[in-house]
Amino acid sequence: MAGWLSTHVLDTALGVPAAGLEIALYRINGDTRDHIVTMTTNADGRTDAPILAAEDFATGEYELVFQAGAYLRRTAGAQAEPLFLDVVPIRFGMNDAEAHYHVPLLLSPFGYSTYRGS
């Protein structure tokens, strides 16, 4: 069984999944970022398919880039520009070719957190 990567975005200010948030995945190779895929979260705050499926999985360094500002502009009401949070990059490593990596984002207009989930 090969590994795979998933994500989940929750809007902690509203207490709901963050639907319609665009996420891009990049593989990091030294000073180079290679774009792999861009997806948008569904009504549950997840992507409809793994953001990196088993057949495409490889260990290495990656970056998820969450377009938080576009989401927050649609959902958080009127806020002064520039927003405190706009683009949220999370760089992480995957070193187990058989593991499921889950990188969730807990988001509000003024903060975020992440962790390795299950």
Stockholm file with secondary structure:
# STOCKHOLM 1.0

chainA/1-118         MAGWLSTHVLDTALGVPAAGLEIALYRINGDTRDHIVTMTTNADGRTDAPILAAEDFATGEYELVFQAGAYLRRTAGAQAEPLFLDVVPIRFGMNDAEAHYHVPLLLSPFGYSTYRGS
#=GR chainA/1-118 SS CCCEEECBEEETTTTEECTTCEEEEEEEETTEEEEEEEEECCTTSBCSSCSBCGGGCCCEEEEEEEEHHHHHHHHSCCCCSSCSCCEEEEEEEECCTTCEEECCEEEETTEEEECCBC
#=GC SS_cons         CCCEEECBEEETTTTEECTTCEEEEEEEETTEEEEEEEEECCTTSBCSSCSBCGGGCCCEEEEEEEEHHHHHHHHSCCCCSSCSCCEEEEEEEECCTTCEEECCEEEETTEEEECCBC
//
